[in-house]
């Protein structure tokens, strides 16, 4: 997990950034869920994915986590950065990533 500081925002915004290129096993996602539950360094974790199928699977696997998680396609984030539309849960709720950081 990388911690990112976005310095153009006032105050400086911090969030964790993860990239999911391929799917993992159930056991690996179980370990990830446990680690996310104990994470206390940042308020929001953004998962970028290599495609829509990985994104939807990741949302499903990490939904039980009681943390602020956001999911987006990596290509979209590269173009729109903090204005990227992100998915925030199974109900396909969408928001701009910038709005989740406030």
N, C-alpha and C positions, 0 to 999 in steps of 0.2 A: 504494500500500500504506500503510495506517495502522498505526502501532504503538500497541497498547493496553496500559495499565497497570491491572491489577485490584488495587486497594488494600486490599480486605478480606482478601486472602490474606496470610499471613505465611510466607515473605518475599513482597514485592510481585511479582506475576506479570506478565511481559511476553510478548506474542505479537503477530504481525502479523494484520491482518484485511483480507480482500478480499471484495468483493461481485461476483458474476457474475450479471448479469440476463439477458444473451443470449449465445448461442454466438458464437465467433470463428472466423476462418479457420485452416487448418492452419499457415500461416506465422506468424500471431500467436501461436498456442500454442507454436510452436517458439521464438519469441523469449522468451515467458514462461518456458518450461522452462529456457532458458539463464540468464535472470535469477535464477530460483529457485536454481539450482545455485551461484550466486556469493553469494547472500544470507548475511550473517554477523551481522546485528544482533540477530536473534531466533532462539530455538530451535525455535519452532513457528509455522506459518502456518495460520490458519483461513480456509477459503473458505466463504462463505455464498452460497447460490444462491436464485434466484426459484422454483424448483420441482424436482421429482424428476428430470425429463428432463435438465435442465441439470446437476444434481448428478452423475448417472451418466456423462454425457459428460465432465464435467470430471475425474472420477476416472480415466476411461480416458485422457484426454489427458495428465494430469500424473503418471500412475503411474511413468514412467521416472525421475522426479526423486528423487534420493537426499537427501531432506530430510524432516523431520517435518511432514507435511501432514495436515490434518483437513478434512472436508467435512460441511456440514449445511445444512438448509433454514433460511432467514432467519427465517421465522415461528416455528420451534421455538426458535431462539436468543433471539428477543425474549421468549419466555415463560420459558425455563429457564436462560438465561445459561450459566454454567460447568457446569451439570448437563445441558446438552444432549447427547443421544446423537449421536455423530459417526461417520462412516464414515472408515476410515483406509487403505483400499486396495481393489484389484479383488476380493479375496476377500470383500468386504462385511463385513470385521471391524468391529465396533462397540464403542465405549467411551464413557464420559462424558468430555467435553472436559476437565474438571477433572483427571482422572486422567492425561491426556497431558502436562499442564503440570508434573507433579511429577518 
